Amino acid sequence: MKGDLRRMWVIVFFDLPVTTKPHRTAAARFRNDLLNDGYLMLQFSVYARMCRAQEAVDKHIRRIQGLCPTVGSIRALQVTDKQYSRMKILLGN
């Protein structure tokens, strides 16, 4: 691709506790913040967002760091558009 205009995806995986009302509220807020920031829900705790360059990836990962609840596990994975397009969707019966 031209220059640094390389499409990348940020995939966010998370496992947040929901055993108490404050934890459920924090988890729901985190999911809503991702949706409001342009992420698509791939699965209940897996969200993805396309970015047009590395600088945008870095910006969105910093933004996620600021949104993290105080408990739980959150991971962000960066993949190229080509890698993302090779994802296989496997459905059960």
C-alpha positions, 0 to 999 in steps of 0.5 A: 500500500501507499506510504504508511496508509496500511489498514490494520485491525485492533482486536480487543479480548476481555474477561471482566468479572460480573459477579457484583452490580458494580462489576456488571456496571463497569463491564457494560460501560467498557463494552459500550465505550468500545461500541461508541469508539467504532468497534464491532462486536465479533463475540460477546467479549471480542471486539474489533476496529479497523484503523488506517495507519499505525498511528491510529492503532496506537491511539486506540490502544492508548484509549483502551488503556484509559477505559479499562475497569480496575479488575479483569483481563483485557488484551489488544491484538494488532493484525493487518487487514490481510490477516484479518480477512483470512479469519475463518468463521466456524459455526456449530450445528 
